[in-house]
Amino acid sequence: MSTKLSINLHKLARFTNTAIPVLALLFFVGGWQISFYFHFLTVPFLGLTFLNTYYLLGQRNHSLLRNFGILGQGRYLLESLGPELRQYLYSGDTEERPFNRTERREVYRKANNIDSAASFGSQNDFDATEIKLRHSLFPISKEHVLPYQMAFGEERGIQNAYTLTVPFIISGMSYGALGQRAIRSLARGIAQTGGLMNTGEGGYPKYHLMEKCDLAFQIGTAKFGVRNEDGTLNEPLLADLAAKEQVKMIELKLSQGAKPGKGGMLPKEKITAEIAELRGVPMGRDVVSPTHHSECEDYPSAVAFIRRIQDVSQLPVGIKLCIGDPRQFAELVSEMKRQDSFPDWITIDGAEGGTGAAPKAFIDRVGMPLFPALKSAQDILLASGARQRLKLVASGKLINPGSQIIAFCLGADAIATARGFMLSIGCIQAMQCGSNTCPVGITTHHPRLERGIIIEDKALRVANYVHSLEHDLEELLCSTGARSVKDLSFDNLYVPNESTLYPFANHN
């Protein structure tokens, strides 16, 4: 007959709470009567006695501590260590979220220029529901693959059109969300590849500019860096920024996947005097941006505002949004056609996005996932005859070549990723991005933590990551028989059933 091991925590707590002051007294007597060395134990046990008395009688916030004393503190200690224990000891290679160990390991290997080939088969499930890439019976050789090249602004024929030669963009991450060393590492690394970095909505991009990379300046709903006191657009400030040689494009953020329908957030713990100055915000308070641009109250005003930014900046101008209702996206495209005015690109951000701080309800329950949203946007643009007027950029958990090639097949012209590049410079998915306590120094402004980032080393990892992604993309293109991402389409995908691409289709 088996017996269950159990501990009576109530009795154990009573024993512990009695034993601590008794031992303190005994060690005190021992130090007085027997040997002075007993006082080396008297002091810590007196400290424990005072702390335990405070837990039991003094503090009022935690019922567990009032009932169990210092033993109850063990529960909070284990709870705080729970994520680390699960991550390193208990979770399997494919169990963690938002990225499992297998996915993270692939990025780490690419960033370190190590072959990421695997052995003995995939660890993913093969249950006839997953999306797969259709390979060709007659794959092509690498010499037949065309170099990637995508011109933003060519549809409008503008003088300052920007040609992207690397298909992987560092998605919007501001100084504030990330520390200065992380920003400089990313900027220096992408500059080595000739790629593009989005500044995020953090105001004047001081550290982004420092490393001489090509930039897309992002305008969020608070318009940090280009705002009037009433929160409206300051055209002279925008014109000055757009005139900088490194600023190649402007992105107007309407919403983002991490929290669509809610403005950006920067917790007060991460606001330094420098960040407050760059953003024009006070210290000591969370910074929460408006839910929408005051200039964008409806479809006509939104389209007119995009055109206004184009006119002021004289640069390619795109918009970033997370689709909530494809019918609203169709209405927006219809208004663009009516005004004969289009952005130069649209970034479709999936609800999987998550680098920024956001309420959990928004992270879990708001917005369309990327793949169905991207497919919807592509279909709407094609049906309206507007697809040739702009480019599509896909964003949302696209950290590896497998997910990226699917996005290209669904209509994307380029890929934007934030967390992929964070992982490339050493992110361990500690999920402390909003607390200023990032253990690897990426999302913190604490000097002691930031010192862990050696910029030249991390920049090399960024460049390695990009080159590895380019290599894998080239090989995947060869397998399909396509010479460039422009040749890919939905027909290159094996989608077993509608619910695979639209996971909520049968639950409306």
C-alpha positions in Angstrom: 0.0 0.0 0.0 1.5 3.3 -1.1 1.6 6.3 1.2 1.6 9.9 0.0 4.4 12.1 1.3 2.8 15.1 2.9 4.0 18.0 5.2 1.8 19.7 7.7 2.8 23.3 6.9 0.8 24.7 9.8 2.7 22.6 12.4 6.0 23.3 10.6 5.4 27.0 10.6 4.5 27.0 14.4 7.7 25.0 15.1 9.8 27.4 12.9 8.3 30.5 14.4 9.0 29.2 17.9 12.5 27.8 17.1 14.0 30.9 15.7 13.7 33.1 18.9 14.5 30.1 21.1 17.7 29.4 19.1 18.6 33.1 19.2 18.3 33.1 23.0 20.3 29.8 23.3 23.1 31.1 21.2 23.1 34.4 23.2 23.5 32.4 26.4 26.1 30.2 24.9 28.1 33.2 23.8 27.8 34.7 27.3 28.5 31.5 29.3 30.6 29.2 27.1 32.3 30.9 24.1 32.2 34.3 22.4 32.0 32.4 19.0 28.4 31.5 19.7 27.6 35.2 19.0 28.4 34.6 15.4 25.1 32.7 15.4 23.3 35.0 17.8 23.4 37.9 15.4 21.8 36.3 12.3 19.2 34.5 14.5 18.3 37.8 16.2 17.9 39.3 12.7 15.6 36.4 11.7 13.6 36.9 14.9 13.0 40.6 14.2 12.2 39.9 10.5 9.8 37.1 11.4 8.1 39.2 14.1 7.6 41.9 11.5 6.0 39.4 9.0 3.7 37.9 11.7 2.7 41.1 13.5 3.9 44.2 11.7 3.1 44.1 7.9 -0.5 43.9 6.7 -0.2 43.3 3.0 0.4 39.6 2.8 -1.9 37.2 4.6 0.4 34.3 3.9 3.2 36.0 5.8 0.9 36.9 8.8 -0.1 33.3 9.1 3.2 31.5 8.4 5.9 34.0 9.0 9.3 33.5 7.4 8.3 30.1 6.1 5.7 31.8 3.9 8.5 33.8 2.3 9.8 30.6 0.9 6.7 30.4 -1.2 7.3 33.8 -2.8 11.0 32.9 -3.3 10.1 29.7 -5.2 7.4 31.5 -7.2 10.0 34.2 -8.3 12.4 31.4 -9.4 9.6 29.4 -11.1 10.3 30.8 -14.7 14.0 30.0 -14.4 13.4 26.6 -13.0 10.9 25.7 -15.7 13.1 27.2 -18.4 16.3 25.4 -17.5 15.2 22.2 -15.7 11.6 21.2 -16.5 10.3 22.5 -19.8 11.0 20.5 -22.9 12.7 21.9 -26.0 9.4 22.8 -27.7 7.2 23.7 -24.7 8.1 27.3 -23.8 6.3 30.5 -24.9 6.5 32.8 -26.7 9.6 31.2 -28.2 10.6 27.7 -27.3 14.2 26.6 -26.7 14.5 25.1 -30.2 13.5 28.4 -31.8 15.8 30.4 -29.6 18.7 28.0 -30.2 18.4 28.4 -33.9 18.8 32.2 -33.6 21.7 31.9 -31.2 23.5 29.6 -33.6 22.9 31.9 -36.6 24.1 34.9 -34.6 27.3 33.0 -33.7 27.8 31.9 -37.3 27.4 28.2 -36.3 25.7 25.8 -38.6 22.1 25.4 -37.4 21.4 22.1 -39.1 19.6 19.5 -37.0 19.8 15.7 -36.8 17.3 12.8 -36.5 14.3 14.8 -37.7 12.1 17.7 -36.6 10.8 18.1 -33.1 7.7 19.8 -34.5 4.4 17.9 -34.7 3.4 16.5 -38.1 -0.3 16.1 -37.8 -1.4 17.3 -41.3 -2.5 20.7 -39.9 0.7 22.7 -40.3 1.5 25.0 -43.2 4.3 23.7 -45.4 6.3 25.1 -48.3 5.7 23.3 -51.6 9.0 22.3 -53.1 9.5 21.9 -56.8 10.3 18.7 -58.6 13.0 20.8 -60.4 14.7 23.0 -57.9 17.1 25.6 -59.3 20.8 26.4 -58.6 21.9 29.3 -56.4 23.4 31.2 -59.3 19.9 31.6 -60.8 18.6 33.3 -57.6 18.3 37.1 -58.1 19.8 39.4 -55.5 17.1 40.9 -53.2 16.1 44.4 -54.2 12.9 46.3 -53.2 12.4 50.0 -54.0 10.1 51.9 -51.6 8.5 55.0 -53.1 9.0 53.9 -56.7 5.2 53.7 -57.2 5.0 57.5 -56.7 8.1 58.1 -58.7 9.6 60.2 -55.9 13.2 61.4 -56.1 14.2 60.0 -52.7 12.9 56.4 -53.3 14.8 54.0 -51.0 16.0 50.6 -52.3 16.1 47.9 -49.6 18.8 45.3 -50.4 18.4 43.2 -47.3 14.9 41.7 -46.8 15.1 41.6 -43.0 14.3 44.9 -41.2 15.0 45.6 -37.6 11.5 46.4 -36.4 10.7 49.4 -34.3 12.5 49.5 -31.0 13.1 52.8 -29.3 15.7 54.1 -27.0 13.7 53.7 -23.9 12.3 50.3 -24.7 16.0 49.3 -25.2 19.1 50.6 -23.6 21.7 52.6 -25.5 24.2 49.8 -25.8 21.6 47.5 -27.3 20.4 50.2 -29.7 24.0 50.8 -30.8 24.8 47.1 -31.2 21.7 46.6 -33.4 22.4 49.7 -35.5 26.1 48.9 -36.0 25.3 45.3 -36.9 22.6 46.2 -39.5 24.9 48.9 -40.9 27.5 46.1 -41.6 24.9 44.3 -43.8 23.5 47.4 -45.6 20.1 46.8 -44.0 17.5 49.0 -42.4 16.6 49.7 -38.8 13.3 51.2 -37.6 13.8 53.7 -34.7 10.6 53.0 -32.9 8.5 55.9 -31.5 11.0 57.1 -28.9 11.6 60.6 -30.1 14.9 62.0 -31.5 16.9 58.9 -32.5 20.2 59.9 -30.9 21.8 56.4 -30.5 20.3 55.0 -33.7 22.0 57.8 -35.6 25.3 57.2 -33.9 26.2 54.1 -35.8 25.5 55.4 -39.3 22.9 52.8 -40.4 19.9 53.4 -42.7 16.8 54.3 -40.6 13.1 54.4 -40.9 11.9 57.0 -38.4 8.7 55.9 -36.7 5.9 58.4 -35.7 3.8 57.0 -32.9 0.5 58.4 -31.7 2.4 60.7 -29.2 4.6 61.9 -32.0 7.7 62.0 -29.8 10.4 64.0 -31.6 8.0 65.7 -34.0 5.2 67.0 -31.8 3.6 70.3 -30.9 2.6 70.8 -27.2 -0.9 69.8 -28.0 0.2 66.5 -29.5 -0.2 67.4 -33.1 2.4 67.1 -35.8 5.2 69.6 -35.9 6.0 69.9 -39.6 9.3 71.8 -39.2 10.7 69.2 -36.8 9.7 66.4 -39.1 11.3 68.2 -42.1 14.5 68.6 -40.1 14.6 64.9 -39.2 13.7 63.8 -42.7 16.6 65.9 -44.1 19.2 63.8 -42.2 21.2 61.6 -44.5 20.6 58.4 -42.5 16.8 58.8 -42.3 15.5 57.0 -45.5 11.9 56.5 -44.7 9.1 57.5 -42.3 6.6 55.0 -40.7 3.4 56.2 -39.3 2.3 53.8 -36.6 -1.5 53.5 -36.4 -1.4 50.4 -34.1 0.9 47.5 -33.1 0.4 43.9 -32.6 1.3 43.8 -28.9 -1.5 46.2 -28.0 -3.7 47.2 -30.9 -6.2 49.9 -30.0 -3.9 51.2 -27.2 -1.1 53.6 -27.4 2.6 52.8 -26.6 3.7 52.4 -23.0 7.0 53.2 -21.3 7.0 52.3 -17.6 8.3 55.0 -15.2 11.1 52.7 -14.0 12.7 53.0 -17.5 12.5 56.8 -17.8 15.9 58.4 -17.3 16.6 62.2 -17.5 17.9 61.7 -21.0 14.9 59.8 -22.2 12.6 62.4 -20.6 14.4 65.1 -22.6 14.4 63.2 -25.9 10.7 62.5 -25.6 9.6 65.7 -23.9 7.9 63.8 -21.0 8.2 64.1 -17.2 10.0 61.6 -15.0 8.4 59.5 -12.3 5.2 58.7 -14.3 4.4 56.0 -16.8 4.3 57.4 -20.4 1.1 56.2 -22.1 0.6 57.4 -25.7 -2.9 58.3 -27.0 -4.9 55.5 -28.5 -4.9 57.2 -32.0 -3.5 60.1 -33.9 -5.6 63.2 -33.3 -5.3 63.9 -37.1 -6.9 60.4 -37.9 -10.5 60.5 -36.9 -11.9 58.6 -39.9 -10.8 57.1 -43.2 -10.6 60.4 -45.2 -8.6 62.2 -42.5 -6.3 59.2 -42.0 -5.5 59.0 -45.8 -5.0 62.8 -45.9 -2.6 62.7 -42.9 -0.5 60.1 -44.6 -0.3 62.3 -47.7 0.6 65.3 -45.5 3.6 63.4 -44.1 4.7 62.4 -47.6 4.6 66.1 -48.7 6.5 67.3 -45.6 9.2 64.6 -45.5 9.7 64.1 -49.3 10.6 60.5 -48.3 8.8 57.1 -48.7 6.1 57.0 -46.1 4.4 53.8 -44.8 1.9 52.9 -42.1 2.0 50.2 -39.5 -1.1 48.6 -38.2 -2.5 45.4 -36.7 -5.7 44.4 -38.5 -8.8 43.9 -36.2 -11.5 43.6 -38.9 -10.5 43.0 -42.5 -13.7 45.0 -43.6 -12.2 48.1 -42.0 -8.9 47.5 -43.9 -10.9 47.2 -47.1 -12.7 50.5 -46.3 -9.3 52.2 -45.7 -8.0 50.9 -49.1 -11.2 52.1 -50.8 -10.6 55.6 -49.4 -7.0 55.5 -50.6 -8.4 54.7 -54.1 -11.0 57.5 -53.8 -8.3 60.0 -52.9 -5.8 58.4 -55.3 -3.3 58.6 -52.5 -1.5 55.5 -51.1 1.3 55.0 -48.5 4.5 53.6 -50.0 4.1 50.5 -47.9 1.9 49.0 -45.2 3.4 47.0 -42.3 1.0 44.3 -41.2 1.8 43.6 -37.6 0.4 40.3 -36.2 -1.1 40.0 -32.7 1.9 37.8 -31.9 3.9 41.0 -31.5 5.2 41.6 -28.0 8.4 43.5 -27.4 6.7 46.5 -25.9 5.1 46.6 -22.4 1.4 46.0 -22.8 -1.6 45.0 -20.7 -2.0 41.2 -20.6 -5.6 41.3 -21.9 -4.3 43.1 -25.0 -1.4 40.7 -25.5 -3.7 37.7 -25.2 -7.0 38.7 -26.8 -6.8 41.7 -29.2 -5.9 41.7 -32.9 -5.6 39.2 -35.7 -2.6 36.8 -35.9 -0.2 37.7 -38.7 -0.7 35.0 -41.3 -4.5 35.4 -41.6 -4.1 39.2 -41.4 -1.5 39.2 -44.1 -3.5 36.9 -46.4 -6.6 39.1 -45.9 -4.6 42.3 -46.7 -3.1 40.7 -49.8 -6.5 39.5 -51.0 -8.1 42.9 -50.4 -5.4 44.8 -52.2 -5.5 42.4 -55.2 -9.3 42.6 -55.4 -9.3 46.4 -55.3 -6.6 46.7 -58.0 -4.4 48.6 -55.5 -1.7 46.0 -54.9 0.7 47.5 -57.4 0.5 50.9 -55.6 2.4 49.9 -52.5 4.6 47.3 -50.7 3.7 45.0 -47.9 5.9 44.3 -44.9 5.1 41.5 -42.5 5.9 41.7 -38.8 5.1 39.4 -35.9 7.1 36.5 -34.4 9.1 36.0 -37.7 12.4 35.1 -36.3 13.4 32.1 -38.4 13.5 31.3 -42.2 10.5 28.8 -42.1 8.0 31.4 -40.8 9.6 34.1 -43.0 9.2 32.2 -46.2 5.5 31.6 -45.4 5.0 35.4 -45.0 6.7 36.0 -48.4 4.3 33.5 -50.0 1.3 35.3 -48.3 2.3 38.5 -50.0 5.0 40.2 -48.0 7.7 42.1 -49.8 10.0 42.4 -46.7 10.2 41.0 -43.2 10.4 43.1 -40.0 11.4 41.4 -36.7 12.2 42.8 -33.3 12.6 39.8 -31.0 14.6 37.9 -33.6 17.3 40.7 -33.4 17.0 40.9 -29.6 17.7 37.2 -29.4 20.7 37.6 -31.8 22.4 40.0 -29.3 21.8 37.6 -26.4 18.2 37.9 -25.1 17.3 34.9 -22.9 13.6 35.5 -22.8 13.6 36.5 -19.2 10.4 38.5 -19.9 11.5 41.4 -17.7 11.4 44.0 -20.6 9.2 46.5 -18.8 10.9 46.4 -15.4 14.3 47.8 -16.1 15.9 44.6 -14.7 16.8 42.8 -18.0 19.5 40.4 -16.8 21.5 40.6 -20.1 21.3 44.4 -20.3 19.1 44.8 -23.5 15.9 46.4 -22.2 17.4 48.2 -19.2 19.1 51.5 -18.5 20.9 50.3 -15.4 24.6 50.8 -16.0 25.6 47.7 -14.1 23.4 45.5 -16.3 24.1 47.3 -19.5 27.9 46.7 -19.1 27.3 43.1 -20.1 26.8 44.3 -23.7 30.0 44.6 -25.7 28.9 46.6 -28.7 31.4 45.4 -31.3 30.8 41.7 -30.3 27.0 42.0 -30.4 27.1 44.0 -33.7 28.9 41.0 -35.3 26.2 38.7 -34.0 23.6 40.9 -35.7 25.4 40.8 -39.0 25.9 37.0 -38.7 22.2 36.5 -38.0 21.2 38.5 -41.1 23.7 36.7 -43.4 22.5 33.3 -42.1 18.8 34.3 -42.8 19.8 35.4 -46.3 21.6 32.1 -46.9 18.6 30.1 -45.8 16.1 32.2 -47.7 18.2 31.6 -50.9 18.2 27.9 -50.3 14.4 27.8 -49.7 13.9 29.8 -52.9 16.0 27.3 -54.8 13.8 24.4 -53.5 10.7 26.1 -54.8 12.1 26.9 -58.2 11.6 30.6 -57.6 14.3 33.1 -58.5 13.2 35.8 -56.1 10.6 36.5 -53.3 8.5 38.4 -56.0 7.9 35.0 -57.7 6.4 33.5 -54.6 2.6 33.2 -54.0 0.0 31.4 -52.0 0.3 28.5 -54.5 3.8 27.8 -53.1 2.2 26.8 -49.8 0.6 23.6 -48.7 -2.3 24.6 -46.4 -4.3 21.5 -45.4 -7.5 23.2 -44.5 -9.0 26.7 -44.0 -8.7 26.5 -40.2 -5.0 26.2 -40.4 -4.6 29.7 -41.8 -7.7 31.0 -40.0 -7.6 29.3 -36.7 -10.8 30.9 -35.4 -12.9 30.5 -38.6 -15.2 27.9 -37.0 -15.7 29.8 -33.7 -17.2 33.1 -34.8 
